[in-house]
């Protein structure tokens, strides 16, 4: 068989402008791809939560982590137990997340997030106020680890509340929930029952009712909270958000049942 060699023209056979394109186009494309895939990292290093980041449980977790790093910065003395709390929280609510907790936390501590940027992302990606409120539950949990939420922590969480356009009533409810949880923890720790009057007062705060309110008022308050926190109303939420809501709603349910049994 007669073999006919295939002869390709060498670059010198091309016009100069084509040679330039052949040389510089791959370089330009390579640089473009590099900057495209590293654009988020560059924003992170500037403390900006990437606004174009798509919504996913991994990215939602990163938003939580970036805010928690700012919370940790408020109290270095308790950082150890706070980090443990965050790790357990993520393991419970984001068990399928693809992330390296330690590396991400260290990065967030070294590159503090600009709060308006991450809150803007949360506002755009999570339209329901009750679902955004889970962020406040998370931060309040970190703050309450020593049994009391300090004033500077309250001010930090209040700032997040304003950035996320969450009502003051919801934040007051969140603080009441953690006050109740801390009181129950102390009750178990001391092995001494909490006075009935104290327990009634705590549960009234959780439901947002006042002393002397009757059964009708208690049921009305419960229905109001159920519309916000019951897992069944979170049809568009992620599994993590639904599980968070379910755990919080159990505390509301306990307060409701206790007050109905003890209403005068």
Buried (B, 14 or more C-beta within 10 A) or exposed (E): EEEEEEEEEEEEEEEEEEEEEEEEEEEEEEEEEEEEEEEBEEBBEEBBBBEEBEBEBBBBBBBBBBBBBBBBEBBEEBEEEBBEBBEEBBEEBBEEBEBEBEEBBEBBBEBEBBBEBBBBBBBEBBEBBBBBBBBBBBBBBBBBBEEEBBEEBBEBBEBBBEBBEBEEEBBEBBBBBBBBBBBBEEBEEEEEEBEEEEBBBBBBBBBBBEEEBEEEBBBEBBEEBBEBBBBEBBEEBBEBBBBBBBBBBEBBBBBBEBBEEEBE
